[in-house]
Amino acid sequence: MTQHIRTATLNGVATIEIARPEKKNALTQAMYAAMAEAIGAARDDRAVRALLITGQPGIFTSGNDIEDFVQRPPQGEDSPVFRFMRALLECDKPVVAAVTGAAIGIGTTMLLHCDFAYVADDARLAMPFVGLGLVPEYASSLLVPQLMGHRKAAEKLLLGDPMTGAEAVELGLANAVLPPAEVLPHARRVAERFNALPPGAVRDAKALMRAPQQAQVLQVIAAEGEIFTRRLRSPEAMEAFQAFFQKRAPDYSRF
Ligand code: COA
């Protein structure tokens, strides 16, 4: 278990906290593995009625660790990132996200698979995959256009335009926008409400809400994953990653 993922269960709520502030909570393979394990443990624990995913004050996550993308690119369905997203997708208990600051890449993608998302007014959500030579992931190419229509989705997925907390609510990606200090307590209160609800009915209702398009979601994830994995090794992505490390803008003029 990496020290960058902290877990705690309190009053029926299993909290998964991303804690790597020195790297803006960038997610490594070890962190995905720890989060997959934590979701599995929360599912199996009868005392847990809901899960809460959060980051640090002022940063949810800067997305996948870009060095990891280069050194240890995910290899298929057994990779930790895939196991994390599958655990989230298959989680039969309600999942609440509390987001302050940036939620980049998978930081925004994972919100699509949480049941509730509360965001700070300083939140900045972005899915800059195309700008990195990559493609949307984990069914965001299906779910984002469904949520906001093709035109808005084109701004967010093709141009990679960021969203404020208020815009995320307006576009259906989040439930409510709050002052930063109130996001986590509010999200916790929502999660704790499940202590007063019958867990079997909650589980069945969540499954029914997801069932109609589950097969399609899985099919899209597989298709995206294949292209994403291939594109990670593309010259376009290499230019993007080098530009990030060299702290310069990428130059795609030769492609
Ligand atoms: N992967 C690896 N390292 C990352 C990272 C990531 N996704 N995001 C930030 N870091 C590192 C930086 O390299 C820097 O490391 P250093 O101190 O050793 O130089 C440190 O975290 C602080 O980041 P910095 O960019 O200086 O912070 P900031 O407050 O100016 O900006 C962000 C914060 C999140 C806006 C910015 O870091 C960013 O855009 N990160 C990349 C986001 C991204 O493209 N993610 C991939 C999505 S698929």
Residues whose N, C-alpha, C, O or C-beta is under 5 A from the ligand:
A	BS01	COA	E22 K23 K24 A26 S62 G63 N64 D65 I66 E67 A102 I104 G105
